[in-house]
Amino acid sequence: MEAVPRMPMLSFELKQCPEYVDFGPVLKQYIKNHYGEDPAHYNKACSDLEQLRQSAVHVSHDFMGCSTLKKYYAQLQFLQGRFPMGEEGECGINFTWEDVFLGREVTIPDVKFEQACILYNIGALHSILGSIETRQSAD
C-alpha cells in the first residue's frame, strides 16, 4: 500500500438547526392524558432530553461529538416507541433543520425527520474526522 498516493478525504457540512425544540409540554400532556400520571415527575427527564438535543445540535468535532449524536439518536428511538410522534401523531413536534444543499429551512412534524437529520450528521461528522486524520501510520 506504500505506492498508493494519499488522496484527500471528502467531508460534508453538518446540518444546522436554527431553533430550540421544547419536548416538555407535548410529552407531559400525553403522559397526563394517556398514562394518568403526574407530568411534574418528568420535568427532569424532559429537560435532560432537551439538553441532549442542544448538545447534539451544537456538537463538538471529535469522538465525543459522535457519541453525543448516537446517544441522542437512541433516545429518539426510545421516544418513538412510547409516544406517537409521527406526522399524524398526538405528540408531533415541529423539527426544523437547514438543508445543507439547498440553503433553506425545512420543518416537518415527524420524529423520523429528526432521526434522519441526526443520522446525516453522524455520517458528516465521521467524514470530517476522517478528513482531518493525518494517515501517517498503518493504523
C-alpha positions in Angstrom: 0.0 0.0 0.0 3.0 2.3 0.1 2.8 3.0 -3.6 -0.8 4.2 -3.3 -0.9 8.0 -3.1 -2.7 9.6 -0.2 -5.9 11.1 -1.7 -7.6 13.9 0.1 -10.7 12.8 2.0 -14.1 14.3 1.3 -16.0 15.8 4.2 -19.6 17.1 4.4 -21.0 20.0 6.3 -23.1 19.3 9.3 -26.8 20.2 9.2 -27.7 23.1 11.4 -30.9 23.6 13.5 -31.9 27.2 13.9 -34.4 26.9 16.7 -34.9 25.3 20.1 -37.3 22.4 20.4 -39.3 22.1 23.7 -40.3 18.5 24.2 -41.8 19.1 27.7 -45.3 20.4 27.1 -46.3 17.9 24.4 -44.9 14.9 26.2 -46.2 15.8 29.6 -49.7 16.4 28.2 -49.6 13.0 26.6 -48.4 11.4 29.8 -51.2 13.1 31.8 -53.9 12.1 29.3 -52.9 8.5 28.5 -51.0 7.3 31.5 -52.8 9.2 34.2 -49.5 10.1 35.9 -48.4 13.5 37.3 -46.4 15.1 34.5 -44.4 17.1 37.0 -42.5 13.9 37.8 -41.0 14.0 34.3 -39.6 17.6 34.4 -36.0 16.4 34.8 -36.3 13.8 32.1 -37.7 16.3 29.6 -35.1 18.9 30.5 -32.3 16.3 30.1 -33.7 15.3 26.7 -33.7 19.0 25.6 -30.2 19.5 26.8 -29.1 16.3 25.0 -30.7 17.7 21.8 -28.9 21.0 22.3 -25.6 19.1 22.7 -26.4 17.1 19.5 -27.3 20.2 17.5 -24.1 22.1 18.6 -21.8 19.0 18.5 -18.1 19.1 19.0 -15.9 17.9 16.2 -14.4 14.9 18.0 -15.1 11.4 19.1 -17.3 12.7 21.9 -19.4 14.5 19.4 -20.1 11.2 17.6 -21.0 9.7 20.9 -23.4 12.5 21.7 -25.1 12.2 18.3 -25.5 8.5 18.7 -26.9 8.9 22.3 -29.5 11.4 21.1 -30.5 9.1 18.2 -31.0 6.2 20.6 -33.2 8.5 22.8 -35.3 9.3 19.7 -35.7 5.6 19.1 -37.0 5.1 22.6 -39.4 8.1 22.3 -40.8 6.8 19.1 -41.6 3.5 20.7 -43.5 5.2 23.6 -45.1 8.3 22.1 -47.0 8.8 18.8 -44.5 11.3 17.4 -45.3 10.8 13.7 -46.8 13.4 11.4 -50.3 12.5 12.4 -49.5 11.5 16.0 -50.7 13.3 19.1 -47.1 14.1 20.1 -46.0 15.5 16.8 -43.3 18.2 17.4 -42.1 20.5 14.6 -38.4 19.8 13.9 -36.7 22.5 11.8 -33.3 21.9 10.1 -31.5 23.8 7.5 -31.0 21.9 4.3 -27.2 21.9 3.6 -27.5 21.6 -0.1 -30.5 24.0 -0.8 -29.7 26.5 1.9 -33.2 26.8 3.2 -35.0 25.7 6.3 -37.3 22.6 6.3 -39.9 22.0 9.1 -41.6 18.6 9.4 -43.6 17.5 12.5 -42.2 13.9 12.5 -39.6 12.3 14.7 -38.4 10.3 11.7 -37.2 13.6 10.1 -35.3 14.4 13.2 -33.7 10.9 13.2 -32.8 11.3 9.5 -31.0 14.6 10.2 -29.2 13.2 13.2 -28.1 10.2 11.1 -26.9 12.5 8.4 -24.9 14.5 11.0 -23.3 11.2 12.3 -22.1 10.4 8.8 -21.0 14.0 8.2 -19.1 14.1 11.5 -17.3 10.9 10.6 -16.3 12.4 7.2 -15.0 15.5 8.9 -13.0 13.4 11.4 -11.7 11.2 8.6 -10.6 14.2 6.5 -8.5 15.8 9.3 -6.8 12.5 10.1 -3.1 12.6 9.1 -3.0 8.9 8.0 0.8 8.8 8.5 0.8 5.4 10.2 -0.5 2.0 9.1 -3.2 2.2 11.8 
